[in-house]
Amino acid sequence: MATNFLSMKKSTSTGGLNAMVDDGFEYSLGPPESGFSLFLADRTKKVHFIRHAEGYHNVATKETGDNTCLLRGSSPASAHALYDSRLTAKGIDQAEMLRAHLAKRPSGSRSFTAFDLVVVSPLTRTCETALGVFGSPREPGKPAFLATTDAPEGSPEWAAGAKVAPPRFLVREECRERWGRYVCDGRRPIREIAAEFPNFDFSEIVHDDDVFYADGRETDEHCCARAVKFLEWLNKRPEKCIAVVTHSSFLRHLFGQFGEALHDDDRDSLQRLAGNCELRSIILCSHGNKDGKAIDPLMPPTQAPSTVRMKSESVMGQKESEESQEPVKF
């Protein structure tokens, strides 16, 4: 069963539910009985959200049956073996399988899916996933016409000798996992991560050390709010086809705020727990009333975070595991 965060914000004017605080936008768009919504095409962009592939922390919680193995105990969190957890061999295979899928997934006029930009959480497992799915990124500052490579092997474009430019990889703190409590959700210093992942663009990261991680869990409210802030930032980007490599709890807090007006099956598909290396594509539409708003850098919350853990169930009715949930039992 999907986790729904829609009840967290009520409109003060009509009693309806709002997607963003004080934006004046109601979920019921257009004639309610029509079942449709109309948007101006130039205010939309396609965003492909990808949860990271399998990490060692995922395996550990499945094997132990709970999340105790993700607690730091009496030692510093950064000393734990699962701190900023990496991908397993299976996870690396999952990323390569998704890459092969995208190479044959038609998009626009091409026989494969190409991206203008890949946005990546700064945690190690998401950087590893992005590298496995998309290959080496384009060097920051290098124009696309100077960084072309062959189209996916075996495609009609490849047979015709067509060239494509690899996307830029831009790292953003806003789409990292819900932080705190569990050691897998802390990150190493950026100086270490950047050295391991050359040509990833870390220029918009403010802090070298992880100033967000703490023993207390980030609140649901804060995670929901930064997820919507992340949408505002995406909306300001000039690219039209964007991939975001992120985490399942972050996606629950993002998608759980949307979908009230959707058919039940569509809402469940949007809000359900994402599997490892799962691709979920959406159309992001701006209503224009926040387009000029400045986006401030993400900073640590001033209030102490809660330690409340949210549970989620898959569409199969089985409890699944993620960094902030009860682990799967199978």
ZIFEN-V350406 format. One record per run of one state. SS is the DSSP state (a for helix, b for strand, c for the rest). FROM is the first residue (numbers start at 1). TO is the last residue. If there is no record, write none. Layout:
((SS,FROM,TO) (SS,FROM,TO))
This chain:
((c,1,5) (a,6,8) (c,9,9) (b,10,10) (c,11,16) (b,17,18) (c,19,25) (b,26,26) (c,27,40) (a,41,43) (b,44,51) (c,52,54) (b,55,55) (a,56,64) (c,65,67) (a,68,70) (c,71,76) (a,77,79) (c,80,86) (b,87,87) (c,88,88) (a,89,102) (c,103,106) (b,107,107) (c,108,109) (b,110,110) (c,111,116) (b,117,120) (c,121,123) (a,124,134) (c,135,143) (a,144,146) (c,147,147) (b,148,150) (c,151,155) (a,156,159) (c,160,162) (b,163,165) (c,166,167) (b,168,171) (c,172,172) (a,173,175) (c,176,182) (a,183,185) (c,186,189) (a,190,196) (c,197,199) (b,200,201) (c,202,219) (a,220,236) (c,237,240) (b,241,246) (c,247,247) (a,248,255) (c,256,263) (a,264,271) (c,272,278) (b,279,285) (c,286,312) (b,313,313) (c,314,318) (b,319,319) (c,320,330))
